[in-house]
Amino acid sequence: MSTSLPLPSAMSEAAELCVSLVPLFQGLSYEEQLEVARVAHPTQLDRLQQVYGAGSDVSQLMVVHTGRIKISRIRSDGHEQIIRVLGPGDFIGESAFLTGTRPDHAATALEAAQLCVFRHDDLGKLVEKHASIGLRMLQGVSRRLGEAEARLAAVISGNVSSRLADYLLTLPTQPTTDHNAVVELPLTKKDIASLLDTTPESLSRQLRALSESGIILHEAKDRVTILDADALTALAAHVQ
């Protein structure tokens, strides 16, 4: 039985906004985006609501409009391994569309979220008519593959501090009056540790080590100030 999210029957303003904002459809004209929005189904998710589970027959492409979606697997020891966290503009369900394979992971909303959902039949017709959609989808898949390869190399190296530095540099920054940059940690330490393939204890040690070396300032639980961006960048380079 295929996995299907609730699909409202009528196009809404949310669908139009989603289509106009996500990179997947930004190669289209406004009129073409409206055409895409007519087959998009805005879908609301509650916090911790599962989008689909491992092995599900996913028959839809789901584009994140607002909120964050966690992609994770359960390891052989029973612990959850977070693979990545999707935000606005990211999409899931493309592998099933491109290859027909079932996912080996689960997708769960980390917070209340909105998705634009496309049935595979509708998506196939759109790709046939607008080649840029398929191209951007493949570019997204290729980018994820490159990120996965870099992450695998970093895990093999065993360098947790480099992985942490690289992660901090990927987060949105807010400049401060003294020319430093502040980042908000979007996940709990447990989830960040899972994403970086380490333990919460090791993550805490690395944050403390970066603080003691003057590279960052970690005063609040979910707030980090980057004091030496050059040093953090040099450390992150070791994950390559």
Buried (B, 14 or more C-beta within 10 A) or exposed (E): EEBBBEEBEEBEEBBBBBBBBBEBBEBBEEEBBBBBBEBBBBBBBEEEBEBBBEEBEBBBBBBBBBBBBBBBBEEEEEEBBBBBBBBBBBBBBBBBBBEEEBBEBBBBBBBBBBBBBBBBEBBEEBBEEBEBBBEBBEEBBEEBEEEEEBBEEBBEEEBBBBBBBBBBBEBEBEEEEEEBBBBEBBBEBEBBBBBBBBBBEBBEBBBEBBBEEEBBBBEEEEEBBBBBBEBBEEBBEBBE
